[in-house]
Amino acid sequence: MTTLYWQTLGEGNDDLVLLHGWGLNAEVWRQLVPRLSPHFRLHLVDLPGYGRSQGFAAMSLTEMAEALVAQAPPQATWLGWSLGGLVATQFALTYPARVSALITVASSPCFAASDEWPGIQPETLSQFQQQLNDNYTRTVERFLALQTLGTEHARSDARQLKEVVLSQPQPPVAVLEGGLAILRDVDLRPALAQVVQPTLRLYGRLDGLVPRKMVPLLDAQWPASQAIVMEKAAHAPFISHPDAFVEHCLRFTGKA
């Protein structure tokens, strides 16, 4: 039996859907809830196969977006971090009337690097896939450590992410492998012109997974979107700099 974990809370009149990244779950947003709940009706989601959303097989990006539509509010701002940013963008492309605005965080329409595009080397993602079968825990921990590398409180930030992972059921290896395959193979760049919603792209200057060199390239390719680079943040700016992160979100959505 498949059950999608979807928690709704908050006091605001406007809906905000929050989608986590690879290997994690909705608990990653917990420290933002007190900051955002006065302004929004929050929707905390465990993506299919992750955390409390058990019973799902590995999915394509399109299938993942389709799995969310039944419980999604009629219209909302969608905020997605990393892999969740891809899912949120795909949802906006598939169901444009359901998305009033889009916020992507430390995300990319194409995570894999190529000669003309900065990103993660495809071999690195393939290695992670292989290592999952050899040592699941160590592979996930290594990926989490990469997300906070270079920040002022890198160790405590990584520890916080690890606690989020351990607080809920672990995703099956097949689901994690499917997520890595999405990061390695998906390229939404050709579809970006079809994203009609106001869009904010938030980045960390120290991010080793989504290089800042990508930002001006995407500015040129997606001129309708707005980009902000948080100077001292890495791949998880809402963990390392929650107040500044929320301030950017509130300004973009007209709440500040």
ROVOPA-953061 format. One record per atom (N, C-alpha, C, O): x, y, z; residue in three letters. Coordinates in steps of 0.02 Angstrom, whole numbers, plus 50000, padded with zeros to 5 digits. Each point is the difference from the previous one (the first is absolute). Example, Ala and Ser with C-alpha at 12.3 -4.5 7.8 and 13.67 -1.06 7.14 Angstrom:
BEGIN
506604971650390Ala
499555005950000Ala
500455006050000Ala
500524999950033Ala
499305005449931Ser
500425005950003Ser
499615005550037Ser
500255005550008Ser
***
This chain:
BEGIN
500434994050000Met
499575006050000Met
500445006250000Met
500485000450038Met
499365004449919Thr
500385006249997Thr
499615005650035Thr
499405001049988Thr
500945002550056Thr
499705005650036Thr
500475005949997Thr
500584999650023Thr
499195006049950Leu
500415006049995Leu
499925004150064Leu
499455001950018Leu
501114999550015Tyr
499985004250061Tyr
499935007249979Tyr
500415002749962Tyr
499055000550063Trp
499865007049982Trp
499705003350062Trp
499434998650018Trp
500955005850014Gln
499775003450060Gln
499865007349984Gln
500425003449969Gln
499004999150052Thr
499815007049988Thr
499945003650067Thr
499664997650046Thr
500685008149960Leu
499975004050061Leu
500155007249983Leu
500235001549945Leu
499655003050103Gly
500135007049989Gly
499375004250001Gly
499444997449997Gly
500655009250008Glu
499445004550011Glu
499875004649940Glu
499515003750001Glu
500924996249949Gly
499925004649944Gly
499434997949954Gly
499754994550003Gly
500065010249953Asn
499474998749951Asn
500264997049935Asn
499624997249961Asn
501035003450028Asp
500304997549938Asp
500374993550013Asp
500294999050054Asp
499704996649896Asp
500304993350007Asp
500735000149977Asp
500165003149950Asp
500264993350086Leu
500714999149982Leu
500174992650008Leu
499984997350055Leu
500194999549889Val
500194993050000Val
500764999650002Val
500355003349962Val
499924992650085Leu
500724999450009Leu
500234993049983Leu
499764995150028Leu
500715004349925Leu
500264993649978Leu
500744999450016Leu
500405004349982Leu
499784990350053His
500684998950023His
500444997249944His
499774999049943His
500874999950073Gly
500484997449952Gly
500124992550007Gly
499664996650039Gly
500835001049923Trp
500164992849995Trp
500204997350069Trp
500405003050036Trp
499314991249981Gly
500194996450061Gly
499685002650064Gly
500084996950052Gly
499565008649944Leu
499745003150061Leu
499244999350005Leu
499714995649969Leu
499985008850070Asn
499284999850010Asn
499775006950024Asn
500415004550007Asn
498954996350005Ala
499715006650015Ala
500245002950066Ala
499915006050012Ala
500394989850032Glu
500245002750064Glu
500575005149990Glu
500165003750046Glu
500134996449894Val
500545004749987Val
499765007250005Val
500405004650009Val
498944996549986Trp
499725006850002Trp
499795002150070Trp
499755005650008Trp
500334990250043Arg
499695001450065Arg
500205006750031Arg
499585003450030Arg
501054998649962Gln
500205006350031Gln
499715006149963Gln
500025005650026Gln
499724993349914Leu
499685005449963Leu
499275000850017Leu
499705005349987Leu
499994989550041Val
499285000150012Val
499805006050043Val
499535003549981Val
500794998050077Pro
499795005850039Pro
500095006649963Pro
499645004850013Pro
500834995449940Arg
500135006149963Arg
499515001049942Arg
499835005649983Arg
499944988949988Leu
499575000449941Leu
499264999250015Leu
499585002649964Leu
500254993950091Ser
499304998350012Ser
499555006150014Ser
499404999549987Ser
500865006250038Pro
499555005850007Pro
499785002949932Pro
499515003649995Pro
500874994749953His
499885003149934His
499664995249950His
499685002349953His
500404991250058Phe
499764995149951Phe
499644994250033Phe
500094998650059Phe
499504998149902Arg
499774993350016Arg
500524995349969Arg
500034999349939Arg
500374997550103Leu
500574996149977Leu
499794992849985Leu
499584997150035Leu
500725000249913His
499904993049982His
500674996550000His
500425001149956His
499704994850095Leu
500634996450008Leu
499914993049971Leu
499594996150024Leu
500805002349926Val
499904993949961Val
500634995750003Val
500565002549992Val
499354991050020Asp
500544995149987Asp
499904997549929Asp
499484997149984Asp
501015004049973Leu
499944997749931Leu
499894992549997Leu
500204996450046Leu
499505001149901Pro
499854992849996Pro
500614995550011Pro
500505000649965Pro
499444995050085Gly
500544995450016Gly
500475002550054Gly
500404996250026Gly
499545010249992Tyr
500445003050051Tyr
499625000850066Tyr
499405001150001Tyr
500974998250055Gly
499705001250065Gly
499384995950013Gly
500014993849996Gly
499445009650018Arg
499374996750017Arg
499574998349940Arg
499474997050007Arg
500765004949933Ser
499634998349938Ser
500254993349975Ser
500404999549954Ser
499354995350079Gln
500264993249988Gln
499604996349945Gln
499445001949983Gln
500874992949991Gly
499674995649953Gly
500075001949927Gly
499744996549957Gly
500615008950029Phe
500095002249931Phe
500644996949970Phe
500514999450034Phe
499454998749904Ala
500604997949963Ala
500375006249975Ala
499755005650006Ala
500834993349966Ala
500365005649969Ala
499585002949944Ala
499674996449963Ala
500345010350032Met
499585003449951Met
500425004549955Met
500555002150018Met
499184999349923Ser
500285005249958Ser
499805006850029Ser
499585000450045Ser
500725004949929Leu
499825006750023Leu
499275001549986Leu
499655002850043Leu
500114995549899Thr
499305001249982Thr
499534996250045Thr
499505002750023Thr
500664991049991Glu
499594995950044Glu
499985002950071Glu
499494999850033Glu
501085002949990Met
500035002950067Met
499545006150005Met
499645000850049Met
500375003449899Ala
499565005950000Ala
499274997849998Ala
499585002950035Ala
500274992149926Glu
499314997749994Glu
499754996950065Glu
499405000350015Glu
501054996850025Ala
499804996950063Ala
499785005250052Ala
499674998350049Ala
500525008149940Leu
499855005250048Leu
499345003649987Leu
499725003250044Leu
500024996249895Val
499455004549980Val
499364998750039Val
499635004750014Val
500244989150005Ala
499364998450034Ala
499935003650066Ala
499445001950019Ala
501124999050018Gln
499965003350065Gln
500225007349998Gln
499995003450052Gln
500204999049891Ala
500245006949995Ala
499415004950006Ala
499454998549978Ala
500675007450051Pro
499485005150003Pro
499835002549930Pro
500394999149954Pro
499025004150038Pro
499795002349934Pro
500515004749968Pro
500114999949939Pro
500215004250102Gln
500535004449975Gln
500465001650058Gln
499785001250056Gln
500874998949930Ala
500495001150053Ala
500665002449970Ala
500134999149941Ala
500285004050102Thr
500705000849985Thr
500354993450015Thr
499894997050052Thr
500535000749902Trp
500374993850009Trp
500735001650010Trp
500315003449959Trp
499974994050096Leu
500705001150017Leu
500354993250002Leu
499804995650038Leu
500715003549921Gly
500354993649997Gly
500755000950008Gly
500305004249968Gly
499984991650074Trp
500725000250012Trp
500344994349962Trp
499804994250005Trp
500725007549957Ser
500424995149966Ser
499574995549955Ser
499695002549954Ser
500284990950059Leu
499564995649961Leu
499285002550004Leu
499644999749951Leu
500155002850107Gly
499335002750007Gly
499875005949955Gly
499435001249980Gly
501105002550003Gly
499935005549952Gly
499824997649931Gly
499615003149964Gly
500694991250017Leu
499824996949936Leu
499274997850000Leu
499635001049952Leu
500164995950104Val
499314997650005Val
499515005949998Val
499504999749965Val
500665005750071Ala
499565005950001Ala
499965003149930Ala
499465002149979Ala
501104998249986Thr
500005002849932Thr
499604995749953Thr
499625002549959Thr
500464990850047Gln
499614995549958Gln
499255000650015Gln
499594999849955Gln
500245001150109Phe
499305000950018Phe
499725006449969Phe
499445000149975Phe
500965005350026Ala
499795006349970Ala
499904999349925Ala
499565003249972Ala
500854992749996Leu
499934998949928Leu
499394995749984Leu
499655001249950Leu
500224993850092Thr
499454995349987Thr
499335002950020Thr
499504998949967Thr
500495004850089Tyr
499375002650027Tyr
500075007550012Tyr
499965002250057Tyr
500135001849891Pro
500145007250009Pro
499465003850038Pro
500165004750036Pro
499214993349958Ala
499475003650034Ala
500014998950075Ala
499705003850038Ala
500664991049985Arg
500044998450072Arg
500575003550035Arg
500054999750061Arg
500385003749901Val
500615003050028Val
499975007549989Val
500035002349943Val
499935001650111Ser
499985007349994Ser
500705003049995Ser
500095005249969Ser
500404991650063Ala
500695002349998Ala
500454994050015Ala
499784995050029Ala
500855005649951Leu
500484994650007Leu
500645002650033Leu
500265005249980Leu
499984991150070Ile
500645001550032Ile
500424993749997Ile
499814994850027Ile
500775005749942Thr
500474994450000Thr
500605001950043Thr
500235005749999Thr
500014989550040Val
500535001250049Val
500584995249985Val
499924993950001Val
500675009049986Ala
500594995949986Ala
499834994449951Ala
500174994250010Ala
499485007749937Ser
499774995249952Ser
500235002149930Ser
500265005549991Ser
499634990049962Ser
500225001249931Ser
499534996349953Ser
499774994650017Ser
500085008249925Pro
499604996349952Pro
500394994249969Pro
499724995549969Pro
500955004650042Cys
500444994749976Cys
500584999350049Cys
500465004150000Cys
499514990850043Phe
500514999350052Phe
500664997349972Phe
500535001350029Phe
499454994949917Ala
500604996849974Ala
500435005049961Ala
499745003949960Ala
500914995950053Ala
500465004449965Ala
500134997649929Ala
499974994049985Ala
500175010749971Ser
500234998549932Ser
500515005349981Ser
500165004350041Ser
500094995449898Asp
500515004849979Asp
499785007250007Asp
500395004450016Asp
498964996849970Glu
499755006950000Glu
499575001650061Glu
499715005450004Glu
500234989950042Trp
499545001050056Trp
500314997550066Trp
500194994250005Trp
499875010350045Pro
500284997950064Pro
499504996050042Pro
499405001449999Pro
500854993650036Gly
499574995950041Gly
500394994450032Gly
500615000550010Gly
499044994050006Ile
500324994250030Ile
500234995449943Ile
499624998749953Ile
500994998850053Gln
500234995449948Gln
499564993749999Gln
499874997150052Gln
499895000949889Pro
499574994149996Pro
500324993750032Pro
499654995850027Pro
501025003749968Glu
500344994350030Glu
499914999950076Glu
499944994750031Glu
500055011449999Thr
499915000550072Thr
499324997350021Thr
499954996450049Thr
499535005449913Leu
499334997650015Leu
499954992549990Leu
499674996550038Leu
500665001049910Ser
500014992749989Ser
500364996450056Ser
499794994650021Ser
500755008450005Gln
500364997050056Gln
499574999750062Gln
500014995050037Gln
499615010349975Phe
499545000050058Phe
499504994349993Phe
499854996650049Phe
499905002349890Gln
499534994549989Gln
500314993350017Gln
499684995850032Gln
500935003249946Gln
500354993650014Gln
500134999250074Gln
499934994550028Gln
500275011050005Gln
500194999750071Gln
499404998950045Gln
500084997450056Gln
499325004449922Leu
499414998950040Leu
499914992650018Leu
499814998350056Leu
500344997549896Asn
499934992850012Asn
500554997350045Asn
499904995050035Asn
500685008249964Asp
500574997650040Asp
499955002450073Asp
500114996150046Asp
499745010349963Asn
499965002850067Asn
499505005750000Asn
500175005849989Asn
499214992450023Tyr
499445004749997Tyr
500125006150045Tyr
499985005749977Tyr
500144993050087Thr
500055005450049Thr
500575004849984Thr
499925006150002Thr
500674991049983Arg
500585004249986Arg
499895004349937Arg
500215005849998Arg
499474991449952Thr
499885003749938Thr
499545005950012Thr
500135005649977Thr
499324993350060Val
499545005550016Val
500355005350042Val
499915006049988Val
500484991950062Glu
500365004850042Glu
500495004249959Glu
500085006050012Glu
500264990849941Arg
500475003649958Arg
499645005349959Arg
500245005649992Arg
499194992649981Phe
499615004849960Phe
499775005850043Phe
500015005749977Phe
499774993050084Leu
499785005350045Leu
500585004650018Leu
499915006150003Leu
500694991150008Ala
500585004150016Ala
500175004749942Ala
500215005750012Ala
499714992049927Leu
500145004249942Leu
499535006149998Leu
500185005249973Leu
499234994150054Gln
499505005349996Gln
500165005950045Gln
499765005649987Gln
500634993450065Thr
500155005450047Thr
500735002249997Thr
500205004550036Thr
500204992349922Leu
500725001349997Leu
500155007349987Leu
499725003049953Leu
500715000050088Gly
500215006849990Gly
499635005250042Gly
500225005750004Gly
499224992450026Thr
499635004850041Thr
500325000850069Thr
500404995850021Thr
499425009550013Glu
500305001650064Glu
499864994550052Glu
500434998550042Glu
498994998549955His
499814994750047His
499874993549963His
499484996850010His
500985001349947Ala
499904994349955Ala
499844993650038Ala
499554996349981Ala
500825002450073Arg
499904993750037Arg
499324999750033Arg
499654995049996Arg
500155010550036Ser
499354999950034Ser
499445000049948Ser
499474997050012Ser
500635006349931Asp
499494999949947Asp
499924992949972Asp
499444997749989Asp
501124999050000Ala
499984993149975Ala
499674995450051Ala
499634995449982Ala
500525005850082Arg
499714995950053Arg
499245000950001Arg
499624995250010Arg
500165011049979Gln
499285001349999Gln
499664996349943Gln
499464997250009Gln
500865002849933Leu
499714996349943Leu
499994992550014Leu
499524996649983Leu
501015000950048Lys
500034992950017Lys
499444998150048Lys
499694994749993Lys
500175009650056Glu
499474998750048Glu
499324999749964Glu
499564996150019Glu
500355008249930Val
499384999849961Val
499924993349966Val
499464997050000Val
501095000549970Val
499984993549966Val
499824994550049Val
499574995849986Val
500765004250072Leu
499914994650048Leu
499345000450037Leu
499784995150031Leu
499895010749967Ser
499375000950038Ser
499414996449968Ser
499494999050033Ser
500584999049904Gln
499444997049965Gln
500244993649964Gln
500604998949994Gln
498934997049981Pro
500214993949965Pro
500475001549942Pro
499935004949965Pro
500564990750026Gln
500505000949947Gln
499694998249932Gln
499624995249995Gln
500535008749954Pro
499754998249933Pro
500334993549977Pro
500584998850015Pro
499064997149948Pro
500314994149970Pro
500575002049952Pro
499985005449970Pro
500514990250023Val
500565001449956Val
499765001449929Val
500265004449966Val
499234991950011Ala
499755001149932Ala
499725007049990Ala
500095003049947Ala
499584999750105Val
499735006949995Val
500585005049997Val
499975004849961Val
500544994250081Leu
500585004549999Leu
500364999649932Leu
500215005149973Leu
499864988950001Glu
500314999249935Glu
499595003649946Glu
500285003149955Glu
499064996450050Gly
499575003549953Gly
500085007550003Gly
500005003449949Gly
500084999250113Gly
500115007250008Gly
500665002249970Gly
500045005249968Gly
500494990850042Leu
500655001649970Leu
499964999749924Leu
500335003949965Leu
499284991450009Ala
499924999649927Ala
499665006349972Ala
500185002349946Ala
499345000550092Ile
499685006349979Ile
500525005549999Ile
500045003949952Ile
500364996650101Leu
500525005250003Leu
500504999349943Leu
500265004949975Leu
499894988850006Arg
500504998849948Arg
499725001149930Arg
500365002449956Arg
499004996050033Asp
499754999549931Asp
499525005649979Asp
499955001549941Asp
499705001650106Val
499485004949982Val
500315006649979Val
500475002450031Val
499255000549917Asp
500205006749977Asp
499375003949982Asp
499714998949947Asp
500095005650097Leu
499395004049988Leu
500155006649965Leu
499555004149990Leu
501074997149993Arg
500175006549970Arg
499585001649938Arg
499785005749992Arg
500104989649963Pro
499605001749941Pro
499275001950017Pro
499675003349960Pro
500094994850099Ala
499305001350018Ala
499925006450040Ala
499435002050014Ala
501115001350006Leu
499945005750046Leu
499595005749972Leu
499685003650038Leu
500324997349897Ala
499615005449970Ala
499254999050011Ala
499615004749994Ala
500194989150022Gln
499294998550011Gln
499795001450073Gln
499414999650015Gln
501075001950029Val
499835001650069Val
499745007250002Val
500385004749991Val
498984996050020Val
499685006649996Val
499955003550068Val
499855005950004Val
500274990450050Gln
499915002750067Gln
500605004450020Gln
500564998849978Gln
499325006350064Pro
500565003650030Pro
500464995050035Pro
499774995750037Pro
500885004949951Thr
500474995050026Thr
500595003350034Thr
500315004749974Thr
499854992850086Leu
500595002150038Leu
500474994050004Leu
499804994650019Leu
500835006549964Arg
500524994950008Arg
500485002250054Arg
500335005249993Arg
499724990950060Leu
500455001550056Leu
500594995349998Leu
499934993949990Leu
500675008950019Tyr
500624996049998Tyr
500445001750059Tyr
499945005350031Tyr
500524990049985Gly
500545001350047Gly
500645000949962Gly
500184995949957Gly
500195009450057Arg
500625001549964Arg
500514994350009Arg
500424998949956Arg
499564997650101Leu
500494994850016Leu
499774993149979Leu
500324995050017Leu
499135004649947Asp
499714993649981Asp
500474996149954Asp
500195002449947Asp
499994991550073Gly
500434995849959Gly
499624995449954Gly
500304996749957Gly
499035003050050Leu
499594995749958Leu
499665003849943Leu
499914997349945Leu
499905008950069Val
499705004449949Val
500455006149995Val
499895004950035Val
500624994949923Pro
500515005449998Pro
499705006749981Pro
499555000549959Pro
500715004850073Arg
499745006749986Arg
500145002249929Arg
499685004649975Arg
500804992349991Lys
500135001649930Lys
499394998849956Lys
499955002749945Lys
499604993150079Met
499394998549963Met
499515005950000Met
499605000749953Met
500445003550098Val
499495005350010Val
499955004749941Val
499455001049975Val
501115002050001Pro
499925004649942Pro
499784996449936Pro
499665002949959Pro
500544990850033Leu
499774996249942Leu
499254999150001Leu
499665000749949Leu
500074997850110Leu
499284999150006Leu
499635006749998Leu
499435000449977Leu
500905005050047Asp
499705006749993Asp
499865001549927Asp
499485002749983Asp
501004995649974Ala
499935001449929Ala
499474995549968Ala
499645002049955Ala
500334991850068Gln
499544995249970Gln
499295000750028Gln
499524998249967Gln
500425004550094Trp
499355000450034Trp
499915007150026Trp
499965001050061Trp
500025004049895Pro
500005007050021Pro
499385002050040Pro
500025005050036Pro
499454991249959Ala
499395001650038Ala
500074998350074Ala
499595002250040Ala
500924993949978Ser
500094998150070Ser
500485004950034Ser
500375003749968Ser
499624996150099Gln
500425004350041Gln
500484995750041Gln
499794994950028Gln
500845006949975Ala
500504996050036Ala
500295004050058Ala
500145005949994Ala
499964990750063Ile
500345002950058Ile
500534994950023Ile
499844994250010Ile
500785008149998Val
500544995850026Val
500155002150071Val
500195005750013Val
499724989650034Met
500145001450070Met
500754998850013Met
500244994449992Met
500105010950028Glu
500735000149997Glu
500344994650042Glu
500484996949977Glu
499295001950084Lys
500354995450046Lys
499664993250006Lys
500174996150044Lys
499365002649912Ala
499634993850003Ala
500284995049949Ala
500355001849953Ala
499494991850058Ala
500194994749954Ala
499364996949970Ala
499575003749977Ala
500374989750025His
499444996749966His
499365000050041His
499464998549973His
500585003250091Ala
499405000150042Ala
499935006850035Ala
500095000350061Ala
499775005049902Pro
499995006750030Pro
499475000950053Pro
500085004250045Pro
499374992049952Phe
499485000650051Phe
500214996850066Phe
499695001450052Phe
500824994449947Ile
500294997250061Ile
500515004750030Ile
500005001350060Ile
500455001349898Ser
500555004250025Ser
499785007150013Ser
500285003350045Ser
499244999349917His
499795007050007His
499245000549995His
499735003049954His
499914994150095Pro
499274999749994Pro
499665006849998Pro
499515000849963Pro
500725004050076Asp
499675006550002Asp
500065003649933Asp
499505002649974Asp
501104997649998Ala
500105003249935Ala
499624996449946Ala
499725003149955Ala
500274990350049Phe
499644996049951Phe
499265001750000Phe
499705001249948Phe
500004998950111Val
499285001550006Val
499865007149976Val
499495001349968Val
500965003450048Glu
499905006949978Glu
499975000549924Glu
499585003649972Glu
500864992749993His
499985000049927His
499334997249975His
499715002749953His
500064992150078Cys
499374996849979Cys
499415004750012Cys
499555000649958Cys
500455002750099Leu
499445004550017Leu
499985006049953Leu
499475002249980Leu
501125000550005Arg
500015005749953Arg
499754998049931Arg
499625003749969Arg
500604990550008Phe
499804997749934Phe
499254998949996Phe
499695001549948Phe
500014996050105Thr
499284998549999Thr
499585005950025Thr
499394999450007Thr
500935006350005Gly
499625005950020Gly
499775000050072Gly
499525003550017Gly
500814992550026Lys
499804999450070Lys
500435004450046Lys
499855000650059Lys
500685002449913Ala
500455004050042Ala
499935007349982Ala
500345004350029Ala
***
